[in-house]
Amino acid sequence: MTLGKKSSYSLIAGASAFAFASAVSMATANAAEYPSKPITLVAPYGAGGASDMASRTMASVLPSYLGQPVMVVNRTGAGGVTGSTYVNKSKADGYTLLLARIGSQSVSPAMKANIPYKYDDFTMLAVIELNPVICATASSKPYKSMKELVDAVKANPGKMSFSSAGVGSMLHVAVPLVLKLMGVKDPKEAMNHIPYKGGGNAATAAVGGHVDLVCTNSSALASHIAGGKLRPLMITTKERQAVAPNAPTARELGFPEVEVLVGWSGIYGPPGMDPAVAGKLREALQKVKKDKAWNKFTKALGSVPYILDGPATKKFVDEQFNAFNTLVSELGMRIE
């Protein structure tokens, strides 16, 4: 029997509708079962830094609200871009997540034109914490204040150095910005930039006196400050913090513009995640917000618990990217 055109179109349309309905049904079933196996949380920076510690703190409590283990995997390189790219290209099934960081998700996309993702090319699940930035030097160094260190930089242009978590990290932008605001000419060249793989390694370099300055997240410096190995010179929050009670705020020193430097962590998924799966993860993260153990651990690391919902996370991240996009242009640090 030969089918007419109308019948053929009807069959094709019916098959397409059936395929679509089947796909929707399968997605709904998968979402209902999620999670049915362990989840991988990718930390895009090295061990000991803010990314690593935030990942492990979250992984210690999140299973209680999801019913499956959360395994932390460090995928380092390119200032957090390597790990972020891995998650960006992963299957969007909710089993591979990213511990998003300000450097890899705001600063690098603003600074580097050639990275393989845009700042908003992810499923943003939640911002989870803020990290005050502390500028510190080794206790063995002679600088007793931020002014003394900046005066030394002015007197010895190009001879002193600072460490960072890699090119394009927030740490990389932090020092030139601080120097610019404090009146240093040619702030990009005034100090030698020594990039490391992760904030933990950048902090260790400062502890050892291998560099003169590090401006990084308080969580990466807290233990070194408590142990007397690092001398905090300035903190970027509006008020002084218990992690470094003797460190004056940028505002106290007359530079409130430096307050834009605040680290943050978030939980992201690959783009195109099933909204129902993303919803389950967001719901679990909102429960973590009230978890006493997580709050205690996060504060002990010198970080500020700050779990936002989906819309608030998008608004916060948009503002962060726009701020650093402007800073990078003003400092002439964009890499084409």
N, C-alpha and C positions, 0 to 999 in steps of 0.2 A: 504494500500500500504506500502511495506517495503522499507525503504531508504537504499541505499548502504552506505558504509563507507565514500566514497568521498562526497556524498550529505550531510551526517550528519556533516562532518567537515566543509563543506561550510556554512551550516546553523549556526553552532556554531560560525564560524569566522564572519559571517554577523551580528549575534546578538551582539558579542563582539564589533565589529566596531560601531554598532548603539549605544550601551551603552556608548562607549568612546566619540562618537560625541555628544551624549546628555549631558554627563557630562561637556564636553568642552563648549557646548552652554550655559548650566546653569551657569557655572563659569563666562563666558563672560557677561551674562545678569546681574549676581550679581555684577560684577565689574562695569558695566555701571551704575547701580543704586546706587552704594556706594558713600557716606553713606546715608542711608535712615532712620536712627534712631540715638539717642544719642550715643556718644562714651564714654567709661570709661577709664580714665587714672589713673593707679594704682601708688601711691607714696609709696615705700616700707619702708619708715622711718616715724617717728612721726612728729606731727605738729610743725612748727617753725624752722625746719632744712632746709638745702639746697634743699633736695628732695621735701619737701612740698612746699616751696616757688617757686621753678622752675616749679613745676606742676601747681600751681594756676596762675602763670604769663602766662604760655603757654595756659592754659585753657581759659584765659580771651580774647585771640586774635585769637586762631586757628579756632573757629567757623566761623569767618568772611570769612575764605578761604575754609571751608568745607561745610558750610550751615547747620550744625547740632551742638547742644550743646556738650560740652566736660565736663564730670563730674569727679572731682577728688575724689578718694577713698584711704584712708590711710590703707594699710595692712602691719602692722609692725611685727617685730620679727626676731630674729636670724641674726642681722646685715644686714637686707635688703633681706635675703634669702627667707623669708616667702612670701613676696609680689612678688618677682621675680619668685619663683616657681609657684605661682598662675597663673601668666601671661604665663609662659612657658607651662603650662598644659591646658591653655584655648583654646577655638575654634579659629582657625586661620582665622577669617573672618574680621579682622580689627576693631572690635568693643570693644576689650579689649587690651589696650596698656600699656606699662610700662615706667615710668620715670626712666630710667636706671641711676645708679650712679657708680662711680669708686669703691666704697666699695663692692657693691653687684655684680658687673659685672667683676671686675678685681682682687681686693684683696681677696675676699672670695673664688673664684674659684682657686686662686693660693695657698691660705692658707689651705683650707679645702678639704680633699680628698673625703668626704662623702656627699657633697651637691648634690641635685638631678638634676643638670644641669651643662653643661660646659660653659665657658665664651662666646663661639660663638654659643651656641645652641638657637639662637633667630633670628628673622628677624631684622637686624640693619637698622633703617630708617634714623637716623641722630644724630650726636653729636650736641648739641644746645648751650652749654655754657662752659666756664672754670671758676673755682673758685680758686683764689689764697688762699693758706693755710697760716693762721696766728697762731702763737703760742702766747698765752696770759695768763695772770694771773689776779686774782682779784685785783682791785685797793687798797684793804685793805691789801694785802700781801706785805711783805717788799722788794720783788725782783724788782729792777729797770731796770735790763737788763737780757738778756739770759745768760750771763756769771755768773751773781750773782745767778740765779736759778740753773744752772748746778753745780756751786761750792757747793751750799747747798745740792744738790743730792749726790755729791761725798762725802761730809762730813757726810751725814745721809742716807746711803744706806738702802733702804727698808722702810723708814719712811715717805716719801712724796708720793703723788698720782697724777694721771692724769685721766681724763675722756675720754670716747669715745662713739661712736654711736653703740657700740656692738662688740663682738668678731668677728674678720674678717673684720671689717670696715677699711677704710683708716686711720681713726683716731687712731685705735689700733696699726697700723704699724708705724705711723708717729713719735710718741714719742721715741720708742726704736731706730729708725733709727737716729733721731736727737742726742740722747744721745750717741750712738755708734760713730757717726762722731765727736762728741765733747769730745771724750776721756773718757767716763764713762765706767768703767769695768762692765761686766755682765749687759748690758743695759736692758735685759728682766726683770731682778729682781730688778733693781735699784730703780724703782718707782712702787707703787701699781697701777694696772690697775682697774679702776672702770667703767664697761660698763653700758650704759644707752640705752633706746629705742629711738634712733635718735640723730642727731647732736644738735637739739634745746635743748633737755634735758641735753646733755653733756655741752653745753654752760651755761645753767642756773646753773648747779652744780658749774661751775667755778666762775660765778658771785657771788654766795652765799658763796664762800670760802670753799666749801665742798671738793674741790680738789685744788691742787697747780698749775696745768697746764692743758691747753687744746690746742691742735693743730688741728684746723679744718678749714673748708671753711669760707672765709671772709664773705659770705652772712649770715652765722649763727651768726657771731659776730659783724657785722656792727653796729647794733642799740645799743648794749651794750658798744661798744667802743665810739660811738658818745655820749652816755649818761654818759660817764666817769666811768662806772662800771667795765670795764676791761681795763687792761694795755697791749697793744700789745708789744711783745718783739722781734718779728722777722716775716718777710713775705717771702714767697718762690719764688716770681717773681723776674725777673732780675732787674726790676726798682721798686722804691717805688710807692705805690698806694694811691689815694686820700682817700680810706676808712680808712687808718691808716698811715698818712703822716710821723709820727714820728718813725714808726717802721723800723729799718734797714733791708735790705735784707740779706738773707743767704749768698749771695756772698760778701756783705760788711763785714760780720762777718768772712769771710774766709772759708765758707762751701758751695761752689756752687753745690756740689753733692745733697744737700737738695732740689734743684729745681725740682727734679723728683716728689716731693710731690705737685701735683696740682689736685684739684678736678675737676670733669666734670660731666655734665648731658647729657643724650641722650634720644631719643624716640625709643623704641624697640617694636616689635610685637612678637607673638608666632612664633615658627619655622614653615616653610611651608606655609607662606601667599601667596595668589594669587599675582603674580608679578604686575598685573594691579592695584590691590588695594594698594599694597605697593607703586607703582608709583604715585598714586593719593596723598597719604600721604606725600611722599617725595616732590612732587611738591608744596603742601600746605606749608610745612615747609620751602622751599626755598623762598616762598612769605613772610613768617613771618620774614625771615632774613632781609627784607627791611622795616618791620613794625616799624614806629617811636615810637609808644607806647610801643611795646615789648622791643625795644632797650633801651628806657628810663627807664622802670621798671627794666629791668635786670641790668643795670648799677647802678641804685639806690640801689640795693641789694648788691652791691659790687662785682658782677660777670662780666665776660667779654663775650659779645655776640660772639658766635663762631659756627655758623651753617654750618656743612659740608655736602657734598653730599654723596651718598651711598658708592662709592669706597673709598673716603677719610675717611669716618667714619670707614670702615673696617680696613684700614691701621692704623689709630690712635688707635683703640681699640686693635688691635694685638700688637702694640708697648707697650701700657700700660700694658697689661697682661704679656708680656714677661719681662718687667722691674720689676713688682712686684713679678713675679715668682722667679726671681733672688734674689730680696731683701729678700723675705721670707726664701729662702734657706740660704742666708748669715747670717740672724739673728737667724736661728734655730727656726722659728715660725710656721713651717708647722704642721698641725694637721691631723694625719692619721686616 
